[in-house]
């Protein structure tokens, strides 16, 4: 009898572990598909904003993605160095070092921008290359809005939130016994 209980317990644990692993794999797959959807959305926005031809698109994105990767890595180094510290708690020497590191980061960002603008010049021309910082800001805003809408689709409207056109304003509630006015 003890052996049967032991076997049943082992089988139960095995099935629970398998179900959990499948659930995690499903979540990872879903996350990867959302990341891919956002990447395609980003590409579409850049193609529209820069009016890229198919040939320009094929040459533009490898260079631009390399630029973004180097920029992200540069910022990550700075962030990792200072992530556990607050500027309000710095000593005078730490504040000086933080300032020097922040200035060095900005210089590296400008150098990367210069390098990759020059690399992009033969692909899209200087006129469109100098528009990239503005276009990046616009694309970032639209991607944030898209990510939020994807999140809302997943969660659905929050309780007590007006889902009519015009935003997510909380609904007004009239005091008991009084009608709600327009």
VMD Tcl script that builds the backbone (N, CA, C; Angstrom):
set m [mol new atoms 546]
animate dup $m
set s [atomselect $m all]
$s set {name element resname resid chain x y z} {
  {N N UNK 1 A 0.825 -1.192 0.000}
  {CA C UNK 1 A 0.000 0.000 0.000}
  {C C UNK 1 A 0.873 1.261 0.000}
  {N N UNK 2 A 1.963 1.204 0.777}
  {CA C UNK 2 A 2.864 2.354 0.820}
  {C C UNK 2 A 3.482 2.603 -0.553}
  {N N UNK 3 A 3.809 1.495 -1.244}
  {CA C UNK 3 A 4.417 1.637 -2.562}
  {C C UNK 3 A 3.453 2.285 -3.546}
  {N N UNK 4 A 2.180 1.958 -3.454}
  {CA C UNK 4 A 1.179 2.534 -4.357}
  {C C UNK 4 A 1.059 4.041 -4.122}
  {N N UNK 5 A 1.057 4.444 -2.853}
  {CA C UNK 5 A 0.971 5.873 -2.531}
  {C C UNK 5 A 2.208 6.603 -3.056}
  {N N UNK 6 A 3.358 5.967 -2.870}
  {CA C UNK 6 A 4.608 6.564 -3.330}
  {C C UNK 6 A 4.603 6.718 -4.851}
  {N N UNK 7 A 4.175 5.684 -5.560}
  {CA C UNK 7 A 4.117 5.729 -7.023}
  {C C UNK 7 A 3.121 6.794 -7.480}
  {N N UNK 8 A 1.962 6.849 -6.837}
  {CA C UNK 8 A 0.948 7.843 -7.197}
  {C C UNK 8 A 1.484 9.261 -6.973}
  {N N UNK 9 A 2.171 9.463 -5.863}
  {CA C UNK 9 A 2.748 10.774 -5.566}
  {C C UNK 9 A 3.799 11.156 -6.612}
  {N N UNK 10 A 4.657 10.213 -6.992}
  {CA C UNK 10 A 5.678 10.484 -8.013}
  {C C UNK 10 A 5.039 10.829 -9.353}
  {N N UNK 11 A 4.001 10.084 -9.737}
  {CA C UNK 11 A 3.309 10.366 -10.996}
  {C C UNK 11 A 2.653 11.740 -10.967}
  {N N UNK 12 A 2.048 12.059 -9.846}
  {CA C UNK 12 A 1.406 13.365 -9.701}
  {C C UNK 12 A 2.435 14.487 -9.848}
  {N N UNK 13 A 3.578 14.328 -9.206}
  {CA C UNK 13 A 4.629 15.343 -9.296}
  {C C UNK 13 A 5.176 15.436 -10.720}
  {N N UNK 14 A 5.301 14.298 -11.391}
  {CA C UNK 14 A 5.796 14.280 -12.759}
  {C C UNK 14 A 4.851 15.031 -13.692}
  {N N UNK 15 A 3.545 14.768 -13.571}
  {CA C UNK 15 A 2.566 15.452 -14.410}
  {C C UNK 15 A 2.495 16.941 -14.092}
  {N N UNK 16 A 2.624 17.289 -12.829}
  {CA C UNK 16 A 2.593 18.703 -12.451}
  {C C UNK 16 A 3.801 19.438 -13.036}
  {N N UNK 17 A 4.968 18.803 -12.976}
  {CA C UNK 17 A 6.176 19.419 -13.528}
  {C C UNK 17 A 6.055 19.580 -15.040}
  {N N UNK 18 A 5.494 18.566 -15.696}
  {CA C UNK 18 A 5.329 18.630 -17.150}
  {C C UNK 18 A 4.349 19.737 -17.534}
  {N N UNK 19 A 3.260 19.859 -16.798}
  {CA C UNK 19 A 2.268 20.897 -17.085}
  {C C UNK 19 A 2.869 22.284 -16.881}
  {N N UNK 20 A 3.662 22.436 -15.832}
  {CA C UNK 20 A 4.312 23.719 -15.570}
  {C C UNK 20 A 5.307 24.050 -16.680}
  {N N UNK 21 A 6.078 23.065 -17.114}
  {CA C UNK 21 A 7.054 23.289 -18.178}
  {C C UNK 21 A 6.357 23.677 -19.479}
  {N N UNK 22 A 5.235 23.028 -19.779}
  {CA C UNK 22 A 4.491 23.369 -20.988}
  {C C UNK 22 A 3.946 24.783 -20.902}
  {N N UNK 23 A 3.465 25.161 -19.714}
  {CA C UNK 23 A 2.930 26.503 -19.513}
  {C C UNK 23 A 4.030 27.550 -19.711}
  {N N UNK 24 A 5.227 27.276 -19.180}
  {CA C UNK 24 A 6.352 28.202 -19.345}
  {C C UNK 24 A 6.748 28.315 -20.816}
  {N N UNK 25 A 6.773 27.174 -21.509}
  {CA C UNK 25 A 7.121 27.196 -22.932}
  {C C UNK 25 A 6.092 28.001 -23.718}
  {N N UNK 26 A 4.826 27.865 -23.341}
  {CA C UNK 26 A 3.760 28.605 -24.012}
  {C C UNK 26 A 3.929 30.109 -23.773}
  {N N UNK 27 A 4.271 30.496 -22.532}
  {CA C UNK 27 A 4.493 31.912 -22.214}
  {C C UNK 27 A 5.670 32.466 -23.007}
  {N N UNK 28 A 6.769 31.686 -23.076}
  {CA C UNK 28 A 7.943 32.129 -23.828}
  {C C UNK 28 A 7.615 32.296 -25.305}
  {N N UNK 29 A 6.844 31.363 -25.837}
  {CA C UNK 29 A 6.440 31.437 -27.241}
  {C C UNK 29 A 5.576 32.669 -27.491}
  {N N UNK 30 A 4.652 32.930 -26.575}
  {CA C UNK 30 A 3.773 34.091 -26.701}
  {C C UNK 30 A 4.581 35.384 -26.631}
  {N N UNK 31 A 5.541 35.434 -25.701}
  {CA C UNK 31 A 6.379 36.621 -25.566}
  {C C UNK 31 A 7.215 36.832 -26.831}
  {N N UNK 32 A 7.766 35.749 -27.367}
  {CA C UNK 32 A 8.566 35.856 -28.588}
  {C C UNK 32 A 7.718 36.352 -29.753}
  {N N UNK 33 A 6.480 35.887 -29.834}
  {CA C UNK 33 A 5.620 36.336 -30.933}
  {C C UNK 33 A 5.271 37.815 -30.782}
  {N N UNK 34 A 5.082 38.278 -29.542}
  {CA C UNK 34 A 4.797 39.699 -29.327}
  {C C UNK 34 A 6.012 40.562 -29.659}
  {N N UNK 35 A 7.192 40.087 -29.285}
  {CA C UNK 35 A 8.421 40.816 -29.606}
  {C C UNK 35 A 8.585 40.896 -31.122}
  {N N UNK 36 A 8.316 39.787 -31.796}
  {CA C UNK 36 A 8.414 39.770 -33.259}
  {C C UNK 36 A 7.394 40.720 -33.886}
  {N N UNK 37 A 6.182 40.745 -33.337}
  {CA C UNK 37 A 5.147 41.649 -33.844}
  {C C UNK 37 A 5.571 43.110 -33.674}
  {N N UNK 38 A 6.146 43.440 -32.514}
  {CA C UNK 38 A 6.621 44.809 -32.289}
  {C C UNK 38 A 7.793 45.154 -33.213}
  {N N UNK 39 A 8.671 44.184 -33.467}
  {CA C UNK 39 A 9.799 44.420 -34.366}
  {C C UNK 39 A 9.295 44.728 -35.779}
  {N N UNK 40 A 8.327 43.961 -36.238}
  {CA C UNK 40 A 7.756 44.207 -37.575}
  {C C UNK 40 A 7.050 45.561 -37.622}
  {N N UNK 41 A 6.355 45.904 -36.538}
  {CA C UNK 41 A 5.677 47.197 -36.456}
  {C C UNK 41 A 6.696 48.326 -36.538}
  {N N UNK 42 A 7.821 48.168 -35.832}
  {CA C UNK 42 A 8.896 49.162 -35.858}
  {C C UNK 42 A 9.443 49.312 -37.276}
  {N N UNK 43 A 9.691 48.187 -37.937}
  {CA C UNK 43 A 10.201 48.243 -39.306}
  {C C UNK 43 A 9.226 48.964 -40.227}
  {N N UNK 44 A 7.942 48.657 -40.075}
  {CA C UNK 44 A 6.922 49.304 -40.904}
  {C C UNK 44 A 6.929 50.811 -40.689}
  {N N UNK 45 A 7.036 51.233 -39.433}
  {CA C UNK 45 A 7.058 52.665 -39.133}
  {C C UNK 45 A 8.276 53.345 -39.756}
  {N N UNK 46 A 9.441 52.717 -39.637}
  {CA C UNK 46 A 10.642 53.304 -40.228}
  {C C UNK 46 A 10.524 53.376 -41.748}
  {N N UNK 47 A 10.001 52.320 -42.360}
  {CA C UNK 47 A 9.847 52.317 -43.817}
  {C C UNK 47 A 8.926 53.451 -44.247}
  {N N UNK 48 A 7.831 53.638 -43.501}
  {CA C UNK 48 A 6.893 54.717 -43.831}
  {C C UNK 48 A 7.520 56.093 -43.610}
  {N N UNK 49 A 8.132 56.282 -42.444}
  {CA C UNK 49 A 8.680 57.601 -42.099}
  {C C UNK 49 A 9.843 58.003 -43.011}
  {N N UNK 50 A 10.691 57.039 -43.352}
  {CA C UNK 50 A 11.858 57.341 -44.187}
  {C C UNK 50 A 11.592 57.108 -45.670}
  {N N UNK 51 A 10.408 56.631 -45.992}
  {CA C UNK 51 A 10.036 56.252 -47.369}
  {C C UNK 51 A 11.144 55.414 -48.014}
  {N N UNK 52 A 11.423 54.278 -47.365}
  {CA C UNK 52 A 12.477 53.386 -47.838}
  {C C UNK 52 A 11.964 52.484 -48.953}
  {N N UNK 53 A 12.784 52.317 -49.977}
  {CA C UNK 53 A 12.479 51.329 -51.012}
  {C C UNK 53 A 12.866 49.954 -50.454}
  {N N UNK 54 A 12.513 48.907 -51.163}
  {CA C UNK 54 A 12.846 47.549 -50.702}
  {C C UNK 54 A 14.363 47.367 -50.624}
  {N N UNK 55 A 15.088 47.875 -51.617}
  {CA C UNK 55 A 16.551 47.761 -51.622}
  {C C UNK 55 A 17.162 48.539 -50.452}
  {N N UNK 56 A 16.638 49.739 -50.181}
  {CA C UNK 56 A 17.136 50.540 -49.055}
  {C C UNK 56 A 16.820 49.851 -47.734}
  {N N UNK 57 A 15.644 49.269 -47.640}
  {CA C UNK 57 A 15.220 48.578 -46.415}
  {C C UNK 57 A 16.176 47.433 -46.083}
  {N N UNK 58 A 16.542 46.663 -47.101}
  {CA C UNK 58 A 17.436 45.518 -46.905}
  {C C UNK 58 A 18.802 45.970 -46.400}
  {N N UNK 59 A 19.282 47.119 -46.850}
  {CA C UNK 59 A 20.585 47.627 -46.421}
  {C C UNK 59 A 20.492 48.421 -45.118}
  {N N UNK 60 A 19.374 49.109 -44.910}
  {CA C UNK 60 A 19.224 50.006 -43.766}
  {C C UNK 60 A 19.172 49.257 -42.438}
  {N N UNK 61 A 18.313 48.245 -42.326}
  {CA C UNK 61 A 18.058 47.636 -41.021}
  {C C UNK 61 A 19.255 46.916 -40.401}
  {N N UNK 62 A 20.103 46.220 -41.152}
  {CA C UNK 62 A 21.286 45.644 -40.493}
  {C C UNK 62 A 22.190 46.711 -39.870}
  {N N UNK 63 A 22.380 47.821 -40.574}
  {CA C UNK 63 A 23.218 48.902 -40.039}
  {C C UNK 63 A 22.537 49.542 -38.836}
  {N N UNK 64 A 21.257 49.836 -38.965}
  {CA C UNK 64 A 20.525 50.491 -37.882}
  {C C UNK 64 A 20.435 49.588 -36.651}
  {N N UNK 65 A 20.198 48.291 -36.847}
  {CA C UNK 65 A 20.120 47.363 -35.715}
  {C C UNK 65 A 21.460 47.249 -34.997}
  {N N UNK 66 A 22.552 47.274 -35.761}
  {CA C UNK 66 A 23.888 47.255 -35.161}
  {C C UNK 66 A 24.102 48.512 -34.310}
  {N N UNK 67 A 23.688 49.648 -34.836}
  {CA C UNK 67 A 23.778 50.918 -34.097}
  {C C UNK 67 A 22.988 50.838 -32.795}
  {N N UNK 68 A 21.759 50.350 -32.872}
  {CA C UNK 68 A 20.914 50.247 -31.682}
  {C C UNK 68 A 21.521 49.302 -30.646}
  {N N UNK 69 A 22.097 48.199 -31.095}
  {CA C UNK 69 A 22.719 47.237 -30.188}
  {C C UNK 69 A 23.909 47.866 -29.466}
  {N N UNK 70 A 24.762 48.566 -30.202}
  {CA C UNK 70 A 25.922 49.216 -29.575}
  {C C UNK 70 A 25.484 50.324 -28.624}
  {N N UNK 71 A 24.468 51.068 -29.004}
  {CA C UNK 71 A 23.945 52.128 -28.145}
  {C C UNK 71 A 23.388 51.534 -26.849}
  {N N UNK 72 A 22.631 50.447 -26.981}
  {CA C UNK 72 A 22.041 49.779 -25.811}
  {C C UNK 72 A 23.139 49.243 -24.887}
  {N N UNK 73 A 24.177 48.634 -25.472}
  {CA C UNK 73 A 25.281 48.106 -24.668}
  {C C UNK 73 A 26.025 49.219 -23.941}
  {N N UNK 74 A 26.227 50.339 -24.616}
  {CA C UNK 74 A 26.907 51.485 -24.007}
  {C C UNK 74 A 26.121 52.003 -22.810}
  {N N UNK 75 A 24.817 52.131 -22.979}
  {CA C UNK 75 A 23.976 52.613 -21.879}
  {C C UNK 75 A 23.916 51.598 -20.744}
  {N N UNK 76 A 23.922 50.312 -21.094}
  {CA C UNK 76 A 23.843 49.264 -20.076}
  {C C UNK 76 A 25.069 49.282 -19.161}
  {N N UNK 77 A 26.242 49.521 -19.738}
  {CA C UNK 77 A 27.466 49.583 -18.935}
  {C C UNK 77 A 27.343 50.683 -17.886}
  {N N UNK 78 A 26.882 51.853 -18.306}
  {CA C UNK 78 A 26.703 52.971 -17.375}
  {C C UNK 78 A 25.662 52.623 -16.311}
  {N N UNK 79 A 24.525 52.090 -16.757}
  {CA C UNK 79 A 23.426 51.775 -15.836}
  {C C UNK 79 A 23.846 50.705 -14.822}
  {N N UNK 80 A 24.571 49.682 -15.284}
  {CA C UNK 80 A 25.006 48.621 -14.373}
  {C C UNK 80 A 25.989 49.141 -13.326}
  {N N UNK 81 A 26.824 50.083 -13.728}
  {CA C UNK 81 A 27.802 50.636 -12.784}
  {C C UNK 81 A 27.119 51.432 -11.676}
  {N N UNK 82 A 26.029 52.141 -11.996}
  {CA C UNK 82 A 25.407 53.058 -11.046}
  {C C UNK 82 A 24.027 52.613 -10.567}
  {N N UNK 83 A 23.601 51.395 -10.888}
  {CA C UNK 83 A 22.224 50.995 -10.599}
  {C C UNK 83 A 21.889 50.909 -9.110}
  {N N UNK 84 A 22.841 50.596 -8.275}
  {CA C UNK 84 A 22.552 50.428 -6.851}
  {C C UNK 84 A 22.768 51.696 -6.039}
  {N N UNK 85 A 23.028 52.797 -6.714}
  {CA C UNK 85 A 23.332 54.037 -5.994}
  {C C UNK 85 A 22.371 55.135 -6.408}
  {N N UNK 86 A 22.063 55.995 -5.453}
  {CA C UNK 86 A 21.192 57.140 -5.717}
  {C C UNK 86 A 22.021 58.418 -5.694}
  {N N UNK 87 A 21.796 59.299 -6.667}
  {CA C UNK 87 A 22.564 60.552 -6.687}
  {C C UNK 87 A 22.424 61.364 -5.396}
  {N N UNK 88 A 21.280 61.277 -4.749}
  {CA C UNK 88 A 21.092 62.041 -3.511}
  {C C UNK 88 A 21.958 61.506 -2.370}
  {N N UNK 89 A 22.457 60.288 -2.515}
  {CA C UNK 89 A 23.274 59.684 -1.461}
  {C C UNK 89 A 24.762 59.661 -1.811}
  {N N UNK 90 A 25.162 60.294 -2.915}
  {CA C UNK 90 A 26.556 60.305 -3.340}
  {C C UNK 90 A 27.405 61.154 -2.405}
  {N N UNK 91 A 28.640 60.714 -2.237}
  {CA C UNK 91 A 29.635 61.591 -1.622}
  {C C UNK 91 A 30.094 62.553 -2.720}
  {N N UNK 92 A 30.904 63.513 -2.350}
  {CA C UNK 92 A 31.374 64.491 -3.340}
  {C C UNK 92 A 32.197 63.810 -4.439}
  {N N UNK 93 A 33.058 62.871 -4.059}
  {CA C UNK 93 A 33.884 62.185 -5.067}
  {C C UNK 93 A 33.035 61.276 -5.961}
  {N N UNK 94 A 32.030 60.615 -5.382}
  {CA C UNK 94 A 31.133 59.775 -6.192}
  {C C UNK 94 A 30.341 60.631 -7.182}
  {N N UNK 95 A 29.914 61.798 -6.728}
  {CA C UNK 95 A 29.164 62.698 -7.606}
  {C C UNK 95 A 30.036 63.151 -8.775}
  {N N UNK 96 A 31.294 63.451 -8.494}
  {CA C UNK 96 A 32.209 63.844 -9.566}
  {C C UNK 96 A 32.409 62.700 -10.560}
  {N N UNK 97 A 32.584 61.479 -10.032}
  {CA C UNK 97 A 32.775 60.322 -10.909}
  {C C UNK 97 A 31.522 60.047 -11.735}
  {N N UNK 98 A 30.368 60.176 -11.107}
  {CA C UNK 98 A 29.096 59.982 -11.815}
  {C C UNK 98 A 28.974 60.990 -12.957}
  {N N UNK 99 A 29.308 62.242 -12.673}
  {CA C UNK 99 A 29.246 63.287 -13.699}
  {C C UNK 99 A 30.185 62.968 -14.862}
  {N N UNK 100 A 31.404 62.546 -14.531}
  {CA C UNK 100 A 32.371 62.204 -15.581}
  {C C UNK 100 A 31.870 61.028 -16.421}
  {N N UNK 101 A 31.307 60.022 -15.754}
  {CA C UNK 101 A 30.777 58.859 -16.474}
  {C C UNK 101 A 29.586 59.241 -17.355}
  {N N UNK 102 A 28.723 60.125 -16.852}
  {CA C UNK 102 A 27.553 60.559 -17.627}
  {C C UNK 102 A 27.988 61.346 -18.862}
  {N N UNK 103 A 28.976 62.208 -18.703}
  {CA C UNK 103 A 29.494 62.980 -19.842}
  {C C UNK 103 A 30.162 62.039 -20.847}
  {N N UNK 104 A 30.917 61.067 -20.339}
  {CA C UNK 104 A 31.560 60.094 -21.233}
  {C C UNK 104 A 30.508 59.290 -22.000}
  {N N UNK 105 A 29.418 58.939 -21.328}
  {CA C UNK 105 A 28.324 58.224 -21.989}
  {C C UNK 105 A 27.741 59.065 -23.120}
  {N N UNK 106 A 27.486 60.339 -22.853}
  {CA C UNK 106 A 26.915 61.213 -23.886}
  {C C UNK 106 A 27.868 61.352 -25.074}
  {N N UNK 107 A 29.171 61.449 -24.773}
  {CA C UNK 107 A 30.159 61.544 -25.849}
  {C C UNK 107 A 30.153 60.278 -26.707}
  {N N UNK 108 A 30.059 59.117 -26.050}
  {CA C UNK 108 A 29.999 57.861 -26.798}
  {C C UNK 108 A 28.734 57.791 -27.650}
  {N N UNK 109 A 27.616 58.267 -27.100}
  {CA C UNK 109 A 26.361 58.280 -27.858}
  {C C UNK 109 A 26.502 59.154 -29.105}
  {N N UNK 110 A 27.128 60.311 -28.953}
  {CA C UNK 110 A 27.322 61.220 -30.089}
  {C C UNK 110 A 28.273 60.592 -31.115}
  {N N UNK 111 A 29.331 59.939 -30.629}
  {CA C UNK 111 A 30.254 59.272 -31.550}
  {C C UNK 111 A 29.547 58.168 -32.337}
  {N N UNK 112 A 28.723 57.390 -31.646}
  {CA C UNK 112 A 27.969 56.339 -32.336}
  {C C UNK 112 A 27.021 56.935 -33.367}
  {N N UNK 113 A 26.341 58.009 -32.991}
  {CA C UNK 113 A 25.432 58.668 -33.927}
  {C C UNK 113 A 26.189 59.144 -35.165}
  {N N UNK 114 A 27.337 59.754 -34.940}
  {CA C UNK 114 A 28.141 60.241 -36.063}
  {C C UNK 114 A 28.609 59.087 -36.950}
  {N N UNK 115 A 29.136 58.038 -36.332}
  {CA C UNK 115 A 29.643 56.887 -37.081}
  {C C UNK 115 A 28.553 56.244 -37.928}
  {N N UNK 116 A 27.403 56.006 -37.311}
  {CA C UNK 116 A 26.344 55.298 -38.030}
  {C C UNK 116 A 25.578 56.206 -38.995}
  {N N UNK 117 A 25.568 57.492 -38.759}
  {CA C UNK 117 A 24.981 58.409 -39.743}
  {C C UNK 117 A 25.826 58.385 -41.010}
  {N N UNK 118 A 27.142 58.360 -40.836}
  {CA C UNK 118 A 28.045 58.285 -41.989}
  {C C UNK 118 A 27.881 56.942 -42.712}
  {N N UNK 119 A 27.684 55.858 -41.939}
  {CA C UNK 119 A 27.463 54.548 -42.563}
  {C C UNK 119 A 26.136 54.501 -43.322}
  {N N UNK 120 A 25.142 55.224 -42.824}
  {CA C UNK 120 A 23.824 55.206 -43.462}
  {C C UNK 120 A 23.721 56.164 -44.649}
  {N N UNK 121 A 24.631 57.118 -44.724}
  {CA C UNK 121 A 24.573 58.118 -45.800}
  {C C UNK 121 A 24.505 57.487 -47.192}
  {N N UNK 122 A 25.358 56.503 -47.527}
  {CA C UNK 122 A 25.257 55.919 -48.873}
  {C C UNK 122 A 23.968 55.114 -49.093}
  {N N UNK 123 A 23.349 54.677 -48.014}
  {CA C UNK 123 A 22.146 53.845 -48.126}
  {C C UNK 123 A 20.893 54.695 -48.299}
  {N N UNK 124 A 20.728 55.713 -47.433}
  {CA C UNK 124 A 19.487 56.504 -47.457}
  {C C UNK 124 A 19.721 57.983 -47.727}
  {N N UNK 125 A 20.961 58.390 -47.852}
  {CA C UNK 125 A 21.261 59.801 -48.091}
  {C C UNK 125 A 21.325 60.578 -46.781}
  {N N UNK 126 A 22.049 61.669 -46.802}
  {CA C UNK 126 A 22.253 62.457 -45.583}
  {C C UNK 126 A 20.962 63.128 -45.129}
  {N N UNK 127 A 20.127 63.565 -46.069}
  {CA C UNK 127 A 18.890 64.257 -45.709}
  {C C UNK 127 A 18.014 63.379 -44.815}
  {N N UNK 128 A 17.860 62.114 -45.183}
  {CA C UNK 128 A 17.045 61.216 -44.356}
  {C C UNK 128 A 17.815 60.736 -43.131}
  {N N UNK 129 A 19.130 60.603 -43.236}
  {CA C UNK 129 A 19.933 60.135 -42.106}
  {C C UNK 129 A 19.877 61.116 -40.936}
  {N N UNK 130 A 19.876 62.430 -41.226}
  {CA C UNK 130 A 19.835 63.409 -40.135}
  {C C UNK 130 A 18.443 63.508 -39.513}
  {N N UNK 131 A 17.443 62.948 -40.171}
  {CA C UNK 131 A 16.091 62.933 -39.607}
  {C C UNK 131 A 15.892 61.780 -38.624}
  {N N UNK 132 A 16.843 60.859 -38.562}
  {CA C UNK 132 A 16.679 59.667 -37.727}
  {C C UNK 132 A 16.369 59.949 -36.256}
  {N N UNK 133 A 17.071 60.870 -35.580}
  {CA C UNK 133 A 16.735 61.091 -34.167}
  {C C UNK 133 A 15.269 61.481 -33.948}
  {N N UNK 134 A 14.740 62.342 -34.806}
  {CA C UNK 134 A 13.328 62.733 -34.683}
  {C C UNK 134 A 12.419 61.544 -34.976}
  {N N UNK 135 A 12.734 60.822 -36.024}
  {CA C UNK 135 A 11.916 59.667 -36.400}
  {C C UNK 135 A 11.977 58.595 -35.317}
  {N N UNK 136 A 13.158 58.401 -34.708}
  {CA C UNK 136 A 13.283 57.426 -33.616}
  {C C UNK 136 A 12.346 57.780 -32.465}
  {N N UNK 137 A 12.265 59.067 -32.125}
  {CA C UNK 137 A 11.361 59.486 -31.040}
  {C C UNK 137 A 9.911 59.190 -31.396}
  {N N UNK 138 A 9.525 59.496 -32.635}
  {CA C UNK 138 A 8.150 59.241 -33.063}
  {C C UNK 138 A 7.840 57.745 -33.071}
  {N N UNK 139 A 8.777 56.950 -33.570}
  {CA C UNK 139 A 8.588 55.497 -33.611}
  {C C UNK 139 A 8.489 54.943 -32.195}
  {N N UNK 140 A 9.320 55.465 -31.297}
  {CA C UNK 140 A 9.288 55.003 -29.905}
  {C C UNK 140 A 7.922 55.276 -29.279}
  {N N UNK 141 A 7.377 56.477 -29.505}
  {CA C UNK 141 A 6.049 56.809 -28.971}
  {C C UNK 141 A 4.989 55.859 -29.507}
  {N N UNK 142 A 5.038 55.606 -30.816}
  {CA C UNK 142 A 4.040 54.722 -31.422}
  {C C UNK 142 A 4.200 53.287 -30.944}
  {N N UNK 143 A 5.439 52.847 -30.726}
  {CA C UNK 143 A 5.658 51.483 -30.233}
  {C C UNK 143 A 5.165 51.338 -28.800}
  {N N UNK 144 A 5.359 52.365 -27.983}
  {CA C UNK 144 A 4.848 52.329 -26.610}
  {C C UNK 144 A 3.331 52.246 -26.633}
  {N N UNK 145 A 2.705 53.040 -27.494}
  {CA C UNK 145 A 1.244 52.993 -27.613}
  {C C UNK 145 A 0.787 51.616 -28.081}
  {N N UNK 146 A 1.500 51.023 -29.035}
  {CA C UNK 146 A 1.156 49.683 -29.543}
  {C C UNK 146 A 1.314 48.647 -28.438}
  {N N UNK 147 A 2.408 48.719 -27.674}
  {CA C UNK 147 A 2.629 47.762 -26.589}
  {C C UNK 147 A 1.532 47.886 -25.536}
  {N N UNK 148 A 1.136 49.116 -25.235}
  {CA C UNK 148 A 0.048 49.318 -24.271}
  {C C UNK 148 A -1.256 48.733 -24.783}
  {N N UNK 149 A -1.544 48.936 -26.060}
  {CA C UNK 149 A -2.791 48.396 -26.606}
  {C C UNK 149 A -2.748 46.868 -26.625}
  {N N UNK 150 A -1.571 46.292 -26.866}
  {CA C UNK 150 A -1.444 44.830 -26.821}
  {C C UNK 150 A -1.690 44.326 -25.404}
  {N N UNK 151 A -1.189 45.067 -24.420}
  {CA C UNK 151 A -1.386 44.690 -23.020}
  {C C UNK 151 A -2.858 44.796 -22.642}
  {N N UNK 152 A -3.523 45.861 -23.128}
  {CA C UNK 152 A -4.944 46.047 -22.823}
  {C C UNK 152 A -5.781 44.944 -23.438}
  {N N UNK 153 A -5.432 44.517 -24.655}
  {CA C UNK 153 A -6.164 43.425 -25.295}
  {C C UNK 153 A -6.069 42.167 -24.448}
  {N N UNK 154 A -4.897 41.943 -23.880}
  {CA C UNK 154 A -4.678 40.757 -23.062}
  {C C UNK 154 A -5.494 40.819 -21.783}
  {N N UNK 155 A -5.475 41.979 -21.116}
  {CA C UNK 155 A -6.131 42.118 -19.820}
  {C C UNK 155 A -7.604 42.449 -19.932}
  {N N UNK 156 A -7.999 43.184 -20.962}
  {CA C UNK 156 A -9.377 43.653 -21.063}
  {C C UNK 156 A -9.528 44.919 -20.250}
  {N N UNK 157 A -10.699 45.558 -20.331}
  {CA C UNK 157 A -10.880 46.814 -19.604}
  {C C UNK 157 A -10.896 46.581 -18.098}
  {N N UNK 158 A -10.333 47.521 -17.383}
  {CA C UNK 158 A -10.312 47.436 -15.925}
  {C C UNK 158 A -11.697 47.727 -15.383}
  {N N UNK 159 A -11.983 47.172 -14.241}
  {CA C UNK 159 A -13.289 47.391 -13.636}
  {C C UNK 159 A -13.420 48.844 -13.209}
  {N N UNK 160 A -14.587 49.407 -13.486}
  {CA C UNK 160 A -14.837 50.791 -13.097}
  {C C UNK 160 A -14.236 51.790 -14.060}
  {N N UNK 161 A -13.806 51.327 -15.224}
  {CA C UNK 161 A -13.203 52.221 -16.202}
  {C C UNK 161 A -14.153 52.369 -17.373}
  {N N UNK 162 A -14.325 53.598 -17.812}
  {CA C UNK 162 A -15.195 53.901 -18.939}
  {C C UNK 162 A -14.485 53.454 -20.213}
  {N N UNK 163 A -15.045 52.498 -20.919}
  {CA C UNK 163 A -14.403 51.935 -22.097}
  {C C UNK 163 A -14.883 52.583 -23.387}
  {N N UNK 164 A -15.685 53.651 -23.273}
  {CA C UNK 164 A -16.137 54.355 -24.468}
  {C C UNK 164 A -14.993 55.131 -25.073}
  {N N UNK 165 A -15.205 55.597 -26.302}
  {CA C UNK 165 A -14.176 56.394 -26.947}
  {C C UNK 165 A -13.937 57.649 -26.120}
  {N N UNK 166 A -12.703 58.035 -26.013}
  {CA C UNK 166 A -12.400 59.224 -25.229}
  {C C UNK 166 A -11.462 58.905 -24.089}
  {N N UNK 167 A -11.119 57.643 -23.929}
  {CA C UNK 167 A -10.112 57.350 -22.934}
  {C C UNK 167 A -10.582 56.412 -21.856}
  {N N UNK 168 A -9.690 56.217 -20.929}
  {CA C UNK 168 A -9.940 55.321 -19.814}
  {C C UNK 168 A -10.199 56.138 -18.559}
  {N N UNK 169 A -11.248 56.944 -18.615}
  {CA C UNK 169 A -11.596 57.756 -17.452}
  {C C UNK 169 A -12.391 56.897 -16.482}
  {N N UNK 170 A -12.181 57.094 -15.201}
  {CA C UNK 170 A -13.032 56.389 -14.240}
  {C C UNK 170 A -14.469 56.878 -14.389}
  {N N UNK 171 A -15.394 55.968 -14.230}
  {CA C UNK 171 A -16.802 56.342 -14.331}
  {C C UNK 171 A -17.202 57.173 -13.133}
  {N N UNK 172 A -18.062 58.154 -13.392}
  {CA C UNK 172 A -18.590 58.950 -12.281}
  {C C UNK 172 A -19.699 58.155 -11.627}
  {N N UNK 173 A -19.741 58.227 -10.357}
  {CA C UNK 173 A -20.800 57.540 -9.625}
  {C C UNK 173 A -21.595 58.586 -8.856}
  {N N UNK 174 A -22.892 58.509 -9.008}
  {CA C UNK 174 A -23.769 59.456 -8.311}
  {C C UNK 174 A -23.973 58.969 -6.885}
  {N N UNK 175 A -24.161 59.910 -5.967}
  {CA C UNK 175 A -24.504 59.498 -4.607}
  {C C UNK 175 A -25.802 58.698 -4.647}
  {N N UNK 176 A -25.948 57.820 -3.699}
  {CA C UNK 176 A -27.129 56.950 -3.684}
  {C C UNK 176 A -28.404 57.761 -3.738}
  {N N UNK 177 A -29.296 57.315 -4.605}
  {CA C UNK 177 A -30.597 57.951 -4.716}
  {C C UNK 177 A -30.638 59.109 -5.687}
  {N N UNK 178 A -29.483 59.564 -6.196}
  {CA C UNK 178 A -29.464 60.681 -7.139}
  {C C UNK 178 A -29.132 60.164 -8.532}
  {N N UNK 179 A -29.797 60.698 -9.564}
  {CA C UNK 179 A -29.477 60.275 -10.928}
  {C C UNK 179 A -28.152 60.896 -11.378}
  {N N UNK 180 A -27.507 60.224 -12.324}
  {CA C UNK 180 A -26.256 60.749 -12.883}
  {C C UNK 180 A -26.615 61.751 -13.958}
  {N N UNK 181 A -26.087 62.951 -13.870}
  {CA C UNK 181 A -26.341 63.989 -14.873}
  {C C UNK 181 A -25.346 63.893 -16.006}
  {N N UNK 182 A -25.665 64.506 -17.136}
  {CA C UNK 182 A -24.750 64.501 -18.289}
  {C C UNK 182 A -23.811 65.591 -18.140}
}
mol reanalyze $m
mol bondsrecalc $m
mol representation Tube
mol addrep $m
